Amino acid sequence: MNADPPIPHPLTSLRYPPPLRAGDRLRVIAPSGALRELERFNQGLEIWRSWGFTVDVSPGASDQWGYLAGSDANRRQQLAQALADPTYQGILCARGGYGGTRLLEDWHWPKALAPKWLIGFSDVTSLLWSLGRRGVAGIHGPLLTTLSTEPDWSQQRLKQAVMGHPLPALHGQGWSHGQALGRLWPGNLTVATHLLGTPHQPDLSGAILAFEDVTEAPYRIDRMLTHWRMTGQLAGVKGIALGRFSRCDPPENAPSFAVADVLRDRLGHLGLPVVADLPFGHDGSNAALPVGAMARLDGDAGSLEILPPV
């Protein structure tokens, strides 16, 4: 089913939700995989509550339907209710896995969309990118089931991001020279690849792409990046930031490239600044990144800087 048309706007007119303040209410939804990490889920709840927020869990968030956190209708209703209820200023996603794109198959963002923070990563990329297509920023950052495993600096960065404070630059390894200024689209490579050609794919012209992934063999990373190249989606991109590609090891006893070799081969000769080894993604520090924010990528300095909203 077709999505609502994107709202035309220049790069600097993205709508940021109002900064969160202590005492604000947040709603937990489970748009993707079934909840399994109950202890870490509860630890994540306590961290958000320790920051002064009131956090309510949607009925049905602990449901299970196969590998999904309940039926599509149930999960879609959780998102719709959290968006529609004016008493909630933010939406926390419980976990990733799979299922977000199924919600988008029969989904329209409200026409009178009051911006509120949507927070998550991995499978939640589908919702974050679709929401960004409508001109509303979200946060690519720790889920409730991963927040407690983050180092203190990463937890504090997430808090700073949703409360409207400036974020320090991230530093990695520059793979190619040059600087780029553009709108930042962070996400899981696999999920983002499967949005290409759908009504929920955002306009990526002038973008800085920021990709991470987990448990994808090098040849599958190769296949996805080759798809990006062949579809022409990289033609208007200004720069590429790479986070962690964890557990993306070559198969045993088979000839293979390492995942870093694949990334360099597919992305390193596009004439764009590329910065790798940035601290975001699975299985390690997952620095919060605002989806759709203006950012500066510096291939010489190996840095990614989030610019304040205009």
N, C-alpha and C positions, 0 to 999 in steps of 0.2 A: 504494500500500500504506500502511496506517495506521502512523503513528509510535507509539512508546511514549508512554503518557500522561505529562503533565508531573508533576513532583514538587511537591506543594503546599508552599509556603513563604511567609512574610511577606517584604515588600520588603527587610528587612535581613538575611535569612538566606542570601543567595546564597553558593554555595561558590566561593571563590577557590582556584585551584591553588596549591600551595606556591611561595613565591618561588624563582626560579632563583638559583643560586650558581655562581661560577666552578668549572669542572670538570664541571658537569652536561652530560648528553648530549641533543642535539636531533636530531630526524628531519625531513628534508625530504620533502614530498610534493607531487605535482602533481595537484590535484583538478579542475582546470579546463582552460584552453586549453593548446595545445601550446607548448612552450618555444621561443622564438625569440631572446630577448635573452641569448645565452650569456655575453657579456662582463660584462654587468651582473649576471647570475646569479652568476657566479664572484666578482665584487666584493662582492656581498651575503654570500656564504659567508665571505669573508675578514673582513668586518666582524664578523660573529658570532663567528668564531674568535678575532679580536683581543680580544674581550671575555672570553676565557677559556673559551668553551664548545667542547665536542667536537660537531661537526656531521657527520652521516652522511646521504647522499642515498639515498633509496629506489630499489631497482632498478626500472626502468621509468619513472622520473620524466622521462626525455627521450624517451619514446615519442611517437608521433604517430598519430592515427587521425582523418583529416579535420582539423577545427579543434580537436579534443580531444587532450589529452595521454595518448593510449592509450584502450583500451576502457573502458566503464563498470566492468566487472568488475575490470580492472587498477587503475583509480584508486580504486575502493571498497576493494580489498584493501590498497592503500597506507595508506589512512586506518585501516582496521581493525587492521593490524599495528602501526602507530605508537601507536595507543591501547592495544593489548594488551601491548606490550613494556614491562615495568616498568623497564628500564634507561634509557628515554627520559623526560625530564621536560617536554619541550615539542615542539610540532609547527610547523614553518615551512612556509608555503605558497609555492610557487615563483613563481606568477604568477596573474593573474586571467584575464579573457576570458569563457569560458562553459563550463559543465559541472557546477558544483556541485549544482544542483537535480536533475540526472539521477542523481547518486549517492543523493540523498534519496528518490528514487522507490521504491527497494527497500532501505531502510536502517533499522536499529534501533540506537540507541546502546546500548552494553553496559549490562545491568541493574546490574551492580556497577561503575559508572563511576568509576574513580580519576581525579580532576580533574588535568589537565595543560594547560598553555597551548597554545591554538591561535591562530596569529597570521597575519593577512592582512587584505585588504579587497577592495573591488570585488565580483567574483563570489563571493568567499569569504563575503560577507554571508550567503548561504544556509546555510552550515555554522555560522557563528557564531551566527545567530539560532536555528537548530534546537538547537544545543548549549545556548544560553542558556535555551531553553524547558525543558530538562532540569535547569536550576538551576545550571549551571556557567558561570563567566565565561570569556570569551576576550578577545583584543586585536584591535580594529579598527585596523590600523596597516600600516606599510610591508611589502610583499612582498619576497622576495629579489631580484627584478628591479627594484625601485624604491628599495631602501634606500640604495644608493650615491649616488643623486641628491638625497637629503634633506640639508638643512643640518645642521650639527653639533648644534644644539639639539634638532632633531627626532629624530636618531639617539639622542642621550642620553636623550630622553624615553622612547623605546621601551625602552631598556635599564633605565631607572628603573622603568617600569611592570611589567616581568616580574620585576624583582628586589625588588618590594614596597615601593619608596620612594614618598613622597608626590609627586603631580604638580601643577605650578603650574597655575593657572587659565588658560583661553584667553580671548582678548578679541576681540570683533567689533563689530558695529553693532546696537544694540537697535532693533527695529522696532515693538515694542509694550511697554507698561509691565507691571510686576508681576514677581513671583518665583515659582519653582516648585521643588519638591523631589520627585524621583522617580527611578525606575530608568532608566538611560540605555540606549537602543537605537540605536547608530550603524550606518549602513549605506548601501549604494548604493540610491537610490530605485527604480530599475528592478527590481533583484533583490528588494528587499523587497516591492514591489507584487505581484510574481508569487508570493510566499509567502502572500498573503492568501487565506483560505478553504481552505488546505491543512492537513494534520495537523502541519506544521512551523511554523505561525505561532505565535509566542509570545503570551501574554496581555499586551496593551499597555495595560491599564487602569492609570492612575497613572504612565504612562511619560513620559519626555522623549525624543522622537524626534530623531535627528541624521542628516540626509540630505545626500548629495552625489551628483553624477552627472557623466557625461562623454558628449559627442557625441550628446546628445538635443535635438532641435529644440524650441523653446518650446511648440509645440502638443502635442508628445508629453508634455512635463512637465505641461502643463495637463490632458491626458487622464488621466494617472496620479493626479494630486492630486484631480481630480474623482472618480475611482474611490474613493479613500480617503474622500472626503467622503460619497459616496452609499452606501458599505457601512457607514457608521457607525463606522468604526475610529478616527476622531479624537475620538469623543464622550468617551472617558475619558482622553484624553491631557492631561498637565499643562503641557507646553511643547514648543517646537520649536526646534532648533538647526540652522542651515544652514551647510554648508561651501562648498566650491567647486563651481560648476556650469560646468565648463570645456568649451570648444568646443561650447557649447550656443547657438550663434548662430542668428539667424533665417535662413531661406533667402534667397538673393539674388533681387532683382527680384520679391518677393512681399510683400504686406502682412502684417505680423506684429507681435506684442508682443515686447519683449525678455524674456529669461528672468527677470530681476529683477521685471519687471512682472507676470509670471505668478505668481511665488512670492508676491508681495505680495497679489495679487488672491485667490488660492486659500487662503492661510494667514494673511493679516494681519487678518482680521475674525472670528476664531474666539473672541475673548475670552481668548486665551492669550498668555503672554510668548513672543516670537519674537526670536531673536538670529541675525543673518546675518553673512556674511563671516568666519566662523571658519576658522582655518588647518588644514583637513583636506580630503582629497579627492585627485583626480587633478591632474597637471600643476602641482605646487607643493608647498609644505610640507604634510605629511600627519601631523599630530600624533596620536600613539597615544591611543586612547580605549578603556577597558575596557568590554566589552559586559556590560550588566546591573549595572554599578556604580551606587551611589547618587550622584546629582549634584544640584547646585543651579544653575538657570538664572536669570539676573537680566536682565530686559529693560530695566531702567533703567540698569544699569551696563554692559550689553552683554557679559556674562561667562558662562562655563560653568566650573563648579568641580566637580572629581571629589572626592567625600568618601571618607575612608579606610574600609576594610571594618570591619564591626562584628564 
